[in-house]
Amino acid sequence: MTIIDAIKKGLKAAGVNEKYAVKVQKLFKIEKEEDIDTYIALFKDNILPDLENTSAIEKAKKDAISEYEKSNGLKDGKPIKSAKKTKKTVKSEDDDEEDDKDEDEDFEGLPASVVKLLKAQQKQISELAASVSTVASTVTTSTKQASAKALFADSKLPAKWFNRIDVNSETSVEDQIKELQEEYAEIKQSVIDDEIAGGDYKPNSYKPKERTEQEWLKLMEDEESSDNGTASLGLEE
């Protein structure tokens, strides 16, 4: 049984569509069958809801605009032209004056009150589309953040460093986490080097003081905010 088959089996058992098997495998970089159920549970609880919401919003957006245009005799926000009208040549979208002229032609022969109503409807459609797009963008970002949190959880980085991850950056989340891990390791090593340089280090007899994550964070914050560039080593017991 391949990894994908094993994931599909797990998804089916969890009541999740098997079409997400490849996404789950890539997201969690699953190479072995161990802990597949754990990854699937994490996907189902934290990522799947956002994916389903995004699909639902996109469908609702298209359906709402389509239904509105259908009931009001519109297409792309404009009245459907009569077959008797001559076909106009294609114009550049950047030519605002030409667009205004074409819009006037679309409304030619209609009462002023009807023209006013149609223009108001066009504006409503544009605002509706913009509003739904904003919501969809927000949901997409939320989905990316959920995926990023799943990857960040295994990075052993300070929890508050997650705020340094930009899910919308061109740099992948994996690469951003790798850069943070390298920075974290460098800061730790610099503190240890300073302890050794202080003269208290003796080969085979001295072991740097064990520190909790909070203590490491405090050391790093002190180092970043120090006026003279020297970090407090925290050697005092």
Secondary structure, DSSP 4 states (H G I P E B T S, - for coil): --HHHHHHHHHHHTT--GGGHHHHHHHHT--SSTTHHHHHHHHHHHTHHHHHHHHHHHHHHHHHHHHHHHHTTEETTEEPPPTTSPPPPP--TT-HHHHHHHHHHHTTTS-HHHHHHHHHHHHHHHHHHHHHHHHHHHHHHHHHHHHHHHHHTTTT--GGGGGG--TTSSS-HHHHHHHHHHHHHHHHHHHHHHHIIIII--TTT--PPP--HHHHHHHHHHHHH-SSS--------
